[in-house]
Amino acid sequence: MSDVGVTEIRLADAADAAVIAHIHMASRAASMQYLPPQKRSHEQVTLWIKDVLLKTCRTWVAVRDAEILGYAALEGDVLEHLYLRPDVRRQGIGTLLLDEVRRHSPDRLTLHVFEQNTDARAFYEGHGFTVLDTSDGRRNMENLPDMTLCWTPNSVQRRRSRS
């Protein structure tokens, strides 16, 4: 009998777009019920991933036993997306993806998170992110209040010295 396979992180490619689209849509539907109903089809989201996301962001997927479990997309020093399949949350996969992103943005990493997304806020704050600012929703297409979070190596050191 073998143990559960090892989760590996690799760069995503166009062949992964449909699975990434499924993860994106399923994760948002499962954990962000406050969002307006999704108006885009799976095919439209797949095209967006293939034609926009994969061309503008460095994107990684977490893979175990040949199955993609989640993805993270980095544009410059901004974490644009980090989503997991709902059935694999709280298994360390998000941390593996975040660690990979931080390797490629070692001096500073920012992201936007909806104020209502308390699980994501707790995840990022637990990984050393602090709040830079808040917004009333004018800067996102969902028009929901959000926050900008920031991580730097110094923010982690400051947190440890306070503990």
Secondary structure, DSSP 8 states (H G I E B T S, - for coil): -------EEEE--GGGHHHHHHHHHHHHHHH-TTS----S-HHHHHHHIIIIIHHHSEEEEEEETTEEEEEEEEETTEEEEEEE-GGGTTSSHHHHHHHHHHHHS-S-EEEEEETT-HHHHHHHHHTT-EEEEEE-STTSTT---EEEEEE-HHHHHHHHHH-
